[in-house]
Amino acid sequence: MSAAQVNAFEAELVALNAILRRASGVASPVGFSVETWGHLAGYRVREHAPGQPARGALPIAGALTFGAFPIFEYERNGKIVRDDRGETALLQFAVNDIGPGLLDSGNVLEWGGVDRDAFLQPMPNGEIAGLPRYGDGVVIARNPEALWAPLPMSGALELVVVNRRGVVSDFQESLEKFTAQLAAVRDPAKRAQRAKAAKDASVNMPNPAAFIAQME
């Protein structure tokens, strides 16, 4: 990725931002503050993704996000304070970056939390201004039908394998943790230390014998 490419991509986001700023209600907002911000998408390397394109083979990706934050007024120390730092629904314009959670409505349960580019193909949901809508998103592309690449069954199953390995690893870690805790409970030296600590503390209890029995 060259500096010229980054500058050209930034120019596209700035142009998109200008369109937003010209929109009715945004140019002269009343009752809310307008904020926009952009970012570049990162390149994620996955060990379980054979054939993944190299960094330089992919177009620059990123997004421009728009938010209309409501303005609240309240009194503090006798003065009226205006605040627009609350939460609001955001509108995101993703450029060259369609990934899990952007347009699809759900996850594949057997894939769990595996980091991946694969996702369930979203179903068409009508049109907006002649543009195809998928879920809550509208797609602007030269050929919207070319957005989806089929995932072979072997690739889908490989994601299941990666997820299962993670589950096994988590259980193994828990087993090792509880095994170490059990060994500490059964260790004679540590049992003697706990018994002595309970006996020393029992002198401050109303019923020392009962306290020692409870601790045991």
NUDREN-318448 format. One record per residue (C-alpha): residue in three letters; y, z, x. Coordinates in nm, 4 decimals. Each point is the difference from the previous one (the first is absolute). Layout:
<pts>
ALA Y Z X
...
</pts>
This chain:
<pts>
MET 0.0000 0.0000 0.0000
SER 0.3260 -0.1146 0.1573
ALA 0.3494 0.1390 -0.0517
ALA 0.0980 -0.3266 -0.1688
GLN -0.2822 0.0370 -0.2519
VAL 0.1008 0.3580 -0.0791
ASN 0.3636 -0.1044 -0.0454
ALA -0.1035 -0.2851 -0.2306
PHE -0.2149 0.2348 -0.2076
GLU 0.2853 0.2503 -0.0200
ALA 0.2293 -0.2776 -0.1205
GLU -0.2424 -0.0715 -0.2851
LEU 0.0034 0.3661 -0.1073
VAL 0.3801 0.0105 0.0234
ALA 0.0202 -0.3117 -0.2204
LEU -0.2317 0.1637 -0.2522
ASN 0.2164 0.3107 0.0109
ALA 0.3067 -0.2132 -0.0770
ILE -0.1739 -0.1354 -0.3112
LEU -0.0681 0.3549 -0.1149
ARG 0.3609 0.1040 0.0592
ARG 0.1230 -0.2857 -0.2197
ALA -0.2226 0.0994 -0.2916
SER 0.1617 0.1216 -0.3196
GLY 0.0295 0.3793 0.0011
VAL -0.0511 0.0241 0.3738
ALA 0.3230 -0.1554 0.1195
SER 0.1969 0.2691 -0.1877
PRO -0.2460 0.2821 -0.0702
VAL 0.0903 0.2624 -0.2594
GLY -0.1817 0.3319 -0.0020
PHE -0.2238 -0.0772 0.2943
SER 0.0125 -0.0823 0.3701
VAL -0.1620 -0.3107 0.1432
GLU -0.1974 0.0197 0.3233
THR -0.1999 -0.2677 0.1792
TRP -0.1933 0.0140 0.3243
GLY -0.2376 -0.2278 0.1853
HIS -0.2832 0.0375 0.2481
LEU -0.2508 -0.1927 0.2055
ALA -0.3689 0.0453 -0.0775
GLY -0.2225 0.1162 0.2841
TYR -0.3096 -0.1697 0.1324
ARG -0.3118 0.2104 -0.0486
VAL -0.2996 -0.0439 0.2267
ARG -0.3342 0.0671 -0.1676
GLU -0.3231 0.0322 0.1903
HIS -0.1993 -0.0865 -0.3130
ALA 0.1872 -0.3255 -0.0742
PRO -0.1715 -0.2829 0.1899
GLY 0.2039 -0.3178 0.0071
GLN 0.3291 0.1803 -0.0558
PRO 0.2898 -0.2305 0.0995
ALA 0.1833 0.0795 0.3209
ARG 0.3494 0.1458 -0.0149
GLY 0.1719 -0.3263 0.0835
ALA -0.1998 -0.1982 -0.2542
LEU 0.1486 0.1768 -0.3015
PRO 0.3480 -0.0549 -0.1470
ILE 0.2509 0.2820 0.0260
ALA -0.0372 0.2301 -0.2993
GLY 0.2140 0.2718 -0.1507
ALA 0.1847 0.0988 -0.3131
LEU 0.3355 0.0684 -0.1595
THR 0.0148 0.3009 -0.2327
PHE 0.2557 0.0573 -0.2738
GLY 0.0775 0.3252 -0.1775
ALA 0.2502 0.0954 -0.2713
PHE 0.0508 0.3755 0.0415
PRO 0.1551 0.1822 -0.2979
ILE 0.3127 0.2018 0.0687
PHE 0.0026 0.3625 -0.1179
GLU 0.3075 0.2185 -0.0289
TYR -0.0097 0.3770 0.0083
GLU 0.2335 0.2856 0.0807
ARG -0.0268 0.1956 0.3240
ASN 0.2499 0.2715 0.0964
GLY 0.2414 -0.1237 -0.2618
LYS -0.0133 -0.3628 0.1190
ILE -0.1670 -0.3055 -0.1513
VAL -0.2673 -0.1360 0.2347
ARG -0.1523 -0.3491 -0.0285
ASP -0.3518 -0.0515 0.1282
ASP -0.2160 -0.3136 0.0126
ARG -0.2829 0.1277 0.2189
GLY -0.2610 0.0263 -0.2743
GLU -0.3098 -0.2105 -0.0549
THR -0.0195 -0.3333 -0.1768
ALA -0.2322 -0.2953 -0.0511
LEU 0.0232 -0.2509 0.2846
LEU -0.0140 -0.3784 -0.0044
GLN -0.1619 -0.1490 0.3105
PHE 0.0118 -0.3585 0.1189
ALA -0.2940 -0.0453 0.2366
VAL 0.0207 -0.3043 0.2280
ASN -0.3198 -0.1422 0.1525
ASP -0.1697 0.3345 -0.0599
ILE -0.2500 0.0326 -0.2847
GLY -0.2272 0.2968 0.0562
PRO -0.1936 0.2648 -0.1904
GLY 0.2067 0.1778 -0.2622
LEU 0.2750 -0.2610 -0.0248
LEU -0.1279 -0.2122 -0.2880
ASP -0.3519 0.1266 -0.0687
SER -0.0499 0.2711 -0.2585
GLY -0.2828 0.1959 0.1568
ASN -0.2168 0.0742 0.2984
VAL -0.3656 -0.0774 0.0596
LEU -0.1600 0.3432 -0.0223
GLU -0.2703 -0.0804 0.2572
TRP 0.2681 -0.0884 0.2591
GLY 0.1617 0.3406 -0.0206
GLY 0.2996 0.0400 0.2304
VAL -0.1031 -0.2655 0.2534
ASP 0.3033 -0.1708 0.1564
ARG -0.0315 -0.3656 -0.0973
ASP 0.1711 -0.3133 -0.1276
ALA -0.2604 -0.0672 -0.2699
PHE 0.0662 0.0948 -0.3603
LEU -0.0967 -0.0951 -0.3525
GLN 0.1687 -0.3249 -0.0995
PRO 0.2609 0.0887 -0.2634
MET -0.0307 -0.1648 -0.3370
PRO 0.2778 -0.2311 -0.1267
ASN 0.2436 0.1721 -0.2327
GLY 0.2116 -0.2784 -0.1465
GLU 0.3172 -0.1410 0.1514
ILE 0.3600 0.1028 0.0616
ALA 0.2541 -0.2822 0.0241
GLY -0.2869 -0.2401 0.0594
LEU -0.1418 0.2042 0.2900
PRO -0.3550 0.1404 -0.0171
ARG -0.0250 0.3736 -0.0550
TYR -0.2854 0.2129 0.1322
GLY -0.0024 0.3622 -0.1143
ASP 0.3586 0.1196 0.0420
GLY 0.0881 -0.2610 0.2611
VAL 0.1343 -0.3544 -0.0063
VAL -0.1143 -0.2468 0.2649
ILE 0.2322 -0.2613 0.1506
ALA -0.2050 -0.2406 0.2079
ARG -0.0409 -0.3707 0.0631
ASN -0.3543 0.0273 -0.1326
PRO -0.0779 0.3341 -0.1687
GLU -0.3668 -0.0970 -0.0338
ALA -0.0313 -0.0040 0.3819
LEU 0.0955 0.3684 0.0302
TRP -0.3544 0.1296 -0.0322
ALA -0.2766 -0.0541 0.2539
PRO -0.3530 0.0942 -0.1150
LEU -0.1702 0.2869 0.1806
PRO -0.3673 -0.0732 0.0805
MET -0.2571 0.2454 -0.1311
SER -0.0809 0.0974 0.3595
GLY 0.3644 0.0971 0.0555
ALA 0.0105 0.2056 -0.3179
LEU -0.3193 0.1823 0.0974
GLU 0.1324 0.0619 0.3505
LEU 0.2923 0.1905 -0.1543
VAL -0.2530 0.2089 -0.1931
VAL -0.1829 0.0730 0.3280
VAL 0.3248 0.1081 0.1688
ASN 0.0789 0.2277 -0.2929
ARG -0.3492 0.1556 0.0047
ARG 0.0238 0.0631 0.3744
GLY 0.3253 0.1848 -0.0602
VAL -0.1606 0.2119 -0.2720
VAL -0.2954 0.0856 0.2265
SER 0.2386 0.0880 0.2841
ASP 0.1961 0.2353 -0.2267
PHE -0.3175 0.1753 -0.1147
GLN -0.1195 0.0274 0.3604
GLU 0.3291 0.1586 0.1006
SER -0.0255 0.2498 -0.2864
LEU -0.3606 0.0806 0.0921
GLU 0.0949 0.0696 0.3617
LYS 0.2883 0.2204 -0.1136
PHE -0.2122 0.2087 -0.2381
THR -0.2841 0.0210 0.2539
ALA 0.2418 0.1460 0.2553
GLN 0.1326 0.2474 -0.2575
LEU -0.3537 0.1073 -0.0931
ALA -0.0884 0.0501 0.3667
ALA 0.3053 0.2240 0.0401
VAL -0.1047 0.2064 -0.3033
ARG -0.3523 0.0464 0.1385
ASP 0.1016 0.0705 0.3600
PRO -0.1014 0.3640 0.0788
ALA 0.2981 0.0637 0.2267
LYS 0.2490 -0.1200 -0.2583
ARG -0.1786 0.1947 -0.2737
ALA 0.0403 0.3130 0.2125
GLN 0.3702 -0.0769 0.0473
ARG 0.0504 -0.0364 -0.3753
ALA -0.1905 0.3226 -0.0685
LYS 0.2158 0.1895 0.2507
ALA 0.3193 -0.1457 -0.1491
ALA -0.1110 0.1062 -0.3492
LYS -0.0858 0.3510 0.1220
ASP 0.3372 0.0356 0.1749
ALA 0.1828 -0.1151 -0.3143
SER -0.2038 0.2266 -0.2298
VAL 0.1782 0.3148 0.1221
ASN 0.3039 -0.1105 -0.2028
MET -0.2015 -0.0593 -0.3178
PRO -0.0543 0.2491 -0.2855
ASN -0.3761 -0.0486 0.0246
PRO -0.0927 -0.1050 0.3581
ALA -0.3743 -0.0360 -0.0702
ALA 0.0587 -0.2211 -0.3020
PHE 0.2438 -0.2176 0.1956
ILE -0.2505 -0.0482 0.2845
ALA -0.2727 -0.0892 -0.2490
GLN 0.2289 -0.2518 -0.1682
MET 0.0911 -0.1632 0.3336
GLU -0.3669 -0.0232 0.0946
</pts>
